[in-house]
Amino acid sequence: MNKSLKLGILLKDATIHKVQFDKEWFFHLKDVAGYLGEDLSEVEFIHLPFTIDEEVIEAKCATLEDIERGRKVI
């Protein structure tokens, strides 16, 4: 767990897809895993629609709190 996660940094990073749903920010787990260089398979997630390259896909997403909790499990 080398990199720490900050909401402001994740929101500004254009390489991490994100969506606000029910007043909370959800982040595309694949993007965050690449940013951190970590396996995030233990993170609890939900499926949310994302528009990536003009294509709508269902993606695994999690809140910052869910990601942090999942990282500590390992």
KAWOCOR-V357406 format. One line per field, one symbol per residue. ss: DSSP state (A for helix, B for strand, O for the rest). burial: 1 if it has 16 or more other ideal C-beta (glycine too) atoms within 10 Angstrom, else 0. A space follows every 50 residues. Layout:
ss=???
burial=???
This chain:
ss=OOOOOOAAAAAAOOOOOBBBBOOBBBBBAAAAAAAAOOOOOOOOOBBBBB BBOOBBBBBBBBOAAAAAAAAAAO
burial=00001000010000011100000001111011101101010010100101 000000001111110110011000
